[in-house]
Amino acid sequence: MNDSNDFFKDEYNVEMFENPKDIEKNNIERIRNEKEKRLYRKLISALSIFLFLGILLFFLFLSIIDKDQLVSESEKRTLAQRPEFSVSQLFLGEWTTDYENYYSDNFPFRDVFISVSKKLETLLTRFSLGENGSVIVKVEKDENDFAGEKLTSEEDVDGTKQTTTKPTTTQKTTILAENNAEYADDKDAVVTSSILIANKRAMELFGYNQSILSKYASLVNNIAKSVGNNANVYSLIAPTSIEFYGTKQYRTGSHSQRDAIEKIYGMLDSNVKTVDAYSVLAKNTDKYIYFKTDHHWTARGAYCAYTAFCNKKNIVPKALEDYADQGRIPGDFLGTLYAQTKSEVLAKNPDYVEFFKPENVEGKIYSSPEMTDPMNFYVVARNVNSSNKYLAFIAGDQPLEKITTQNKNDKKIIVLKESYGNAFVPFLCNDYEEIYVLDPRKLTFNLNDFVVKNSIDDVLLINYAFGMSNPIYTKALGEMVK
């Protein structure tokens, strides 16, 4: 019997049962702990809410006292400004939309957040390996990337405040909006979506098809026909840095800019004089002819193209060493390709901007072909109070400019260009008495009428290899022969 009882105790562990008082005590302790945990969670929730509200109030306060920016230096674009309140726009929903855009562009510490986001995105999704360990960065572009670059209102250049004028519509003038999405839907347009980073430099990937080449060649031929015998027409297509510094994979086949340029030149009519800037640039790749962080060529690169133009015209170019006023613009330069990639490699290897300043020249900006209400500008600036140091050349992309030099040879030229022409134009001051510079993306008019009215001798179309597929640029050129 005793053995049975022992077995029963062991089997059901009777001796391990707690005393009822101990059970009650444990229950009370457990309830107390649960209450403390719930109170702790409530405190944490309350603190989180107060912290969140505090951050919102902090940013709201900063938004009130913070000065709005006109331009984002990191994104190289104009920011939305505070919309003026209107009851009618409020009911239509337009004011709230405009205000959302404004606040999105002027959120406190916006550049910091963008920089952090870019770095995380780069690490997680955007980088893929290219040839020989190079890196390909995927980027997004929209119509803003075709708009061009210019000095903003009250930009400090060479220590002098300058204000750009707004184009005004005239009967024979077409004003092209900078953000015109109509031209961005061109089925044949090549919009760069990738940037190659190799050898501590960034380069846009290039590609073409025959349709693009044919359309551009036809466009140049139409311009030459419209001018007729009133002026000589020159075409200069500038290759970009990837043609000389990119990996082999991106310099052959449909990526070859040399092939694309030669094919276009081969389709041009005999009355169009072609300028072979490619060959001169190819012989000077050991020099600083292209920026590493920007898509433009340097002043030295533009000078190479200028010597090719002089060779075509059988004139002797002025040597760089003969420029009395030359030097570097203060400060490092991180260009558009850095802005798009935020590459640490580029940040650690910034560019600089050299200048070769012509003497005794006068530059004026106009908003219409009638050339009224001029604004002075520096043909080459020694200093630019902006991160975009390339704006030192002819004040960036302006509608219409006229440069008067000390030459008394009665020679006149009009340059139709996008931003690659900016660094090129100052060198023409050695050879012409008057230089007219037109950015078709900002202003178009009947070209032949302008040539005849101003007794123009030469018409020079200069653009870089991507210009022939730039939908806004090519569409604008076409408007000039209608």
ROMARPA-875208 format. One line per 5 residues: number of its first residue (from 1); their letters; for each residue x, y, z of C-alpha. Coordinates in pm, whole numbers, plus 50000, padded with zeros to 5 digits. Layout:
N
NUM = a = X,Y,Z | ... .
// end
This chain:
482
1 = mndsn = 50000,50000,50000 | 50282,50234,50089 | 50450,50144,49764 | 50131,50234,49585 | 50109,50573,49751 .
6 = dffkd = 50471,50649,49669 | 50406,50564,49308 | 50099,50790,49306 | 50297,51083,49450 | 50573,51045,49197 .
11 = eynve = 50334,50994,48908 | 50131,51307,48969 | 50398,51508,49148 | 50163,51585,49434 | 50437,51724,49652 .
16 = mfenp = 50510,51994,49387 | 50164,52153,49411 | 50184,52510,49545 | 50012,52638,49849 | 49690,52833,49767 .
21 = kdiek = 49837,53144,49935 | 50142,53123,49715 | 49920,53093,49407 | 49728,53405,49508 | 50049,53591,49572 .
26 = nnier = 50186,53494,49232 | 49864,53603,49060 | 49880,53943,49226 | 50241,53983,49120 | 50159,53880,48766 .
31 = irnek = 49871,54129,48745 | 50097,54403,48880 | 50360,54325,48616 | 50097,54332,48339 | 49974,54671,48458 .
36 = ekrly = 50330,54806,48465 | 50391,54676,48114 | 50068,54836,47983 | 50158,55165,48152 | 50508,55148,48002 .
41 = rklis = 50367,55086,47656 | 50128,55380,47696 | 50416,55604,47802 | 50622,55495,47504 | 50327,55557,47269 .
46 = alsif = 50267,55900,47422 | 50634,55991,47397 | 50641,55874,47034 | 50339,56088,46950 | 50485,56392,47127 .
51 = lflgi = 50819,56335,46956 | 50651,56305,46615 | 50443,56618,46675 | 50753,56796,46802 | 50944,56711,46485 .
56 = llffl = 50651,56832,46273 | 50631,57157,46470 | 51008,57197,46445 | 51001,57162,46069 | 50695,57387,46049 .
61 = flsii = 50883,57653,46245 | 51187,57613,46019 | 50964,57639,45713 | 50830,57971,45838 | 51165,58131,45919 .
66 = dkdql = 51372,57958,45650 | 51450,58152,45332 | 51323,57982,45018 | 51581,57885,44757 | 51546,57984,44393 .
71 = vsese = 51768,57708,44259 | 51870,57362,44375 | 52246,57346,44327 | 52253,56968,44371 | 51976,56908,44115 .
76 = krtla = 52071,57196,43883 | 51712,57317,43847 | 51480,57600,43945 | 51263,57528,44249 | 50890,57598,44282 .
81 = qrpef = 50811,57924,44461 | 50534,58002,44709 | 50206,58043,44516 | 49997,58353,44571 | 49673,58269,44749 .
86 = svsql = 49356,58289,44542 | 49006,58183,44650 | 48914,58079,44296 | 49228,57866,44259 | 49163,57716,44602 .
91 = flgew = 48816,57595,44499 | 48955,57462,44171 | 49221,57271,44363 | 49503,57443,44177 | 49633,57640,44476 .
96 = ttdye = 49671,57331,44696 | 49855,57149,44418 | 50088,57445,44365 | 50149,57471,44739 | 50229,57100,44763 .
101 = nyysd = 50484,57143,44485 | 50626,57450,44658 | 50660,57279,44996 | 50808,56968,44837 | 51077,57186,44679 .
106 = nfpfr = 51143,57393,44992 | 51123,57139,45272 | 51386,57209,45544 | 51708,57011,45501 | 51576,56892,45165 .
111 = dvfis = 51922,56867,45009 | 52044,56656,45302 | 51754,56413,45270 | 51803,56392,44893 | 52173,56321,44937 .
116 = vskkl = 52108,56043,45189 | 51835,55896,44970 | 52062,55901,44665 | 52336,55720,44854 | 52098,55451,44983 .
121 = etllt = 51940,55409,44640 | 52283,55385,44485 | 52389,55114,44728 | 52068,54914,44696 | 51945,54934,44338 .
126 = rfslg = 52116,55164,44094 | 52464,55027,44042 | 52549,54747,43803 | 52896,54639,43703 | 53024,54729,43359 .
131 = engsv = 53336,54628,43175 | 53664,54599,43371 | 53503,54680,43704 | 53345,55006,43583 | 53008,55109,43721 .
136 = ivkve = 52688,55190,43530 | 52445,55417,43712 | 52080,55426,43610 | 51935,55776,43606 | 51597,55925,43527 .
141 = kdend = 51552,56218,43291 | 51253,56430,43200 | 51188,56735,42987 | 51367,56957,43242 | 51695,56802,43131 .
146 = fagek = 51648,56955,42786 | 51583,57307,42909 | 51942,57429,42929 | 52137,57612,43195 | 52140,57984,43261 .
151 = ltsee = 52216,58234,43531 | 51924,58289,43762 | 51793,58627,43871 | 52045,58824,44077 | 52327,58580,44009 .
156 = dvdgt = 52665,58715,44116 | 52912,58693,43827 | 53253,58860,43843 | 53127,59047,44147 | 52846,59216,43954 .
161 = kqttt = 52474,59151,43991 | 52308,59057,43663 | 51942,58990,43594 | 51817,58778,43307 | 51527,58902,43100 .
166 = kpttt = 51212,58711,43015 | 51135,58658,42645 | 50837,58844,42507 | 50626,58715,42220 | 50644,58895,41887 .
171 = qktti = 50469,58826,41557 | 50762,58633,41403 | 50891,58483,41726 | 50814,58149,41884 | 50884,58119,42255 .
176 = laenn = 50958,57761,42353 | 50863,57669,42707 | 51151,57522,42908 | 50930,57246,43041 | 50752,57154,42719 .
181 = aeyad = 50645,56791,42743 | 50509,56794,42388 | 50854,56736,42245 | 50951,56469,42497 | 50731,56207,42328 .
186 = dkdav = 50937,56184,42009 | 50954,55810,41939 | 51303,55840,41793 | 51443,56053,42076 | 51736,55904,42264 .
191 = vtssi = 51718,55998,42629 | 52020,55897,42830 | 51920,55657,43105 | 52263,55538,43213 | 52592,55694,43314 .
196 = liank = 52920,55507,43303 | 53165,55574,43586 | 53516,55458,43505 | 53866,55590,43567 | 53732,55846,43817 .
201 = ramel = 53509,56012,43559 | 53140,55996,43464 | 53022,55966,43103 | 52679,55945,42944 | 52615,55627,42746 .
206 = fgynq = 52556,55703,42379 | 52353,55518,42120 | 52188,55601,41789 | 51982,55465,41504 | 51967,55559,41137 .
211 = silsk = 51634,55736,41173 | 51779,55988,41417 | 52079,56056,41195 | 51864,56104,40885 | 51626,56341,41062 .
216 = yaslv = 51907,56557,41192 | 52085,56569,40855 | 51759,56669,40688 | 51714,56942,40947 | 52058,57091,40878 .
221 = nniak = 52000,57072,40503 | 51670,57258,40541 | 51843,57532,40738 | 52108,57567,40466 | 51839,57585,40196 .
226 = svgnn = 51648,57850,40388 | 51958,58070,40410 | 52050,58008,40047 | 52335,58227,39920 | 52292,58485,40195 .
231 = anvys = 52544,58318,40428 | 52783,58026,40459 | 52649,57738,40673 | 52879,57530,40894 | 52794,57219,41096 .
236 = liapt = 53000,57111,41397 | 52900,56806,41599 | 53109,56758,41912 | 53174,56409,42052 | 53145,56356,42427 .
241 = siefy = 53401,56223,42670 | 53289,55859,42657 | 53417,55843,42298 | 53774,55885,42423 | 53773,55776,42788 .
246 = gtkqy = 53499,55513,42803 | 53556,55139,42810 | 53584,54961,42474 | 53234,54817,42507 | 53086,55167,42483 .
251 = rtgsh = 53295,55298,42193 | 53198,55053,41918 | 52897,54963,41703 | 52588,55175,41759 | 52771,55345,42046 .
256 = sqrda = 53039,55496,41820 | 53002,55872,41798 | 53266,55887,41526 | 53050,55664,41306 | 52737,55868,41384 .
261 = iekiy = 52906,56200,41304 | 53058,56069,40980 | 52723,55931,40867 | 52550,56264,40931 | 52820,56461,40754 .
266 = gmlds = 52789,56222,40461 | 52417,56304,40429 | 52462,56682,40429 | 52430,56882,40109 | 52742,57019,39941 .
271 = nvktv = 52661,57375,40049 | 52698,57275,40417 | 53059,57298,40535 | 53138,57031,40796 | 53385,57090,41079 .
276 = daysv = 53590,56791,41195 | 53630,56867,41565 | 53657,56495,41641 | 54006,56450,41495 | 54153,56746,41685 .
281 = laknt = 53999,56633,42014 | 54127,56278,41957 | 54484,56410,41930 | 54456,56597,42260 | 54306,56339,42496 .
286 = dkyiy = 54610,56369,42721 | 54502,56726,42798 | 54216,56853,43014 | 53959,56873,42735 | 53654,56723,42913 .
291 = fktdh = 53520,56755,43265 | 53510,56440,43475 | 53193,56522,43671 | 53003,56713,43402 | 52878,56635,43049 .
296 = hwtar = 53045,56940,42890 | 53387,56987,42742 | 53629,57230,42907 | 53755,57555,42758 | 54052,57360,42622 .
301 = gayca = 53820,57110,42458 | 53618,57392,42303 | 53943,57547,42182 | 54028,57223,41998 | 53696,57251,41814 .
306 = ytafc = 53764,57620,41746 | 54095,57536,41577 | 53909,57284,41356 | 53665,57561,41260 | 53955,57793,41181 .
311 = nkkni = 54111,57524,40965 | 53788,57496,40767 | 53786,57873,40713 | 54160,57888,40636 | 54237,58132,40916 .
316 = vpkal = 54506,58113,41185 | 54364,58055,41536 | 54497,58260,41826 | 54718,58044,42049 | 54601,57982,42406 .
321 = edyad = 54928,58108,42547 | 54867,58442,42378 | 54565,58518,42597 | 54677,58782,42844 | 54382,58722,43074 .
326 = qgrip = 54358,58355,43164 | 54331,58146,43479 | 54101,57932,43692 | 53767,58024,43840 | 53783,57995,44221 .
331 = gdflg = 53636,57683,44375 | 53590,57320,44278 | 53333,57222,44018 | 53099,56922,44056 | 52885,56909,43745 .
336 = tlyaq = 52559,56760,43620 | 52679,56399,43613 | 52775,56420,43978 | 52437,56578,44055 | 52264,56282,43890 .
341 = tksev = 52477,56007,44048 | 52604,56154,44378 | 52906,55931,44326 | 53161,55940,44608 | 53433,55876,44351 .
346 = laknp = 53337,56195,44165 | 53302,56392,44487 | 53660,56306,44576 | 53783,56404,44227 | 53619,56740,44149 .
351 = dyvef = 53681,56945,43837 | 53804,57300,43794 | 53713,57554,43528 | 53976,57735,43323 | 53905,58053,43132 .
356 = fkpen = 54068,58238,42843 | 53913,58582,42839 | 53895,58787,42518 | 53981,59155,42551 | 53778,59461,42458 .
361 = vegki = 53448,59286,42395 | 53095,59384,42488 | 52810,59140,42537 | 52435,59206,42549 | 52139,58971,42604 .
366 = ysspe = 51809,59016,42420 | 51471,58850,42450 | 51357,58899,42089 | 51508,58925,41738 | 51423,59297,41738 .
371 = mtdpm = 51700,59328,42001 | 51543,59588,42230 | 51595,59631,42606 | 51944,59480,42622 | 52114,59347,42935 .
376 = nfyvv = 52491,59341,42971 | 52677,59017,43036 | 53035,58897,43062 | 53153,58699,42760 | 53384,58515,43001 .
381 = arnvn = 53359,58564,43377 | 53654,58526,43614 | 53425,58426,43899 | 53085,58260,43932 | 52896,58258,44261 .
386 = ssnky = 52724,57930,44179 | 52815,57564,44198 | 52774,57549,43819 | 53103,57709,43719 | 53034,57636,43351 .
391 = lafia = 52805,57941,43362 | 53123,58149,43331 | 53093,58118,42953 | 52852,58368,42789 | 52629,58367,43101 .
396 = gdqpl = 52490,58023,43025 | 52201,57949,42791 | 52030,58276,42702 | 51770,58345,42428 | 51973,58578,42204 .
401 = ekitt = 52311,58743,42259 | 52521,58988,42064 | 52895,59025,42116 | 53078,59324,41970 | 53456,59300,41944 .
406 = qnknd = 53742,59538,41863 | 53784,59381,41518 | 53693,59614,41233 | 53667,59353,40959 | 53289,59373,40913 .
411 = kkiiv = 53267,58994,40963 | 52951,58866,41131 | 52843,58521,41246 | 52538,58371,41414 | 52588,58060,41626 .
416 = lkesy = 52293,57825,41676 | 52384,57617,41976 | 52300,57432,42294 | 52525,57450,42600 | 52832,57297,42431 .
421 = gnafv = 52855,57614,42227 | 52893,57831,42538 | 53263,57756,42591 | 53326,57774,42215 | 53179,58117,42139 .
426 = pflcn = 53438,58333,42325 | 53715,58213,42092 | 53526,58356,41792 | 53595,58704,41929 | 53935,58680,41760 .
431 = dyeei = 53785,58659,41412 | 53456,58848,41391 | 53342,59202,41450 | 52996,59090,41559 | 52888,58753,41701 .
436 = yvldp = 52523,58663,41746 | 52442,58364,41970 | 52104,58194,41966 | 51979,57913,42186 | 51680,57775,41991 .
441 = rkltf = 51545,57614,42310 | 51479,57963,42445 | 51378,58154,42133 | 51316,58088,41765 | 51251,58315,41468 .
446 = nlndf = 51289,58308,41090 | 51660,58252,41043 | 51694,58387,40690 | 51512,58710,40781 | 51756,58762,41066 .
451 = vvkns = 52058,58681,40845 | 51953,58934,40581 | 51856,59205,40827 | 52188,59186,41015 | 52415,59112,40715 .
456 = iddvl = 52535,58782,40860 | 52826,58615,40678 | 52839,58277,40852 | 52587,58048,41024 | 52738,57790,41259 .
461 = linya = 52533,57503,41402 | 52721,57357,41697 | 52594,57089,41930 | 52721,56782,42106 | 52640,56428,41994 .
466 = fgmsn = 52326,56404,42207 | 52193,56728,42058 | 52078,56561,41738 | 51827,56353,41939 | 51730,56629,42183 .
471 = piytk = 51358,56668,42103 | 51322,57030,42218 | 51643,57141,42047 | 51571,56976,41711 | 51208,57083,41713 .
476 = algem = 51318,57443,41775 | 51569,57435,41489 | 51293,57316,41258 | 51080,57617,41359 | 51346,57853,41223 .
481 = vk = 51293,57753,40860 | 50914,57778,40853 .
// end
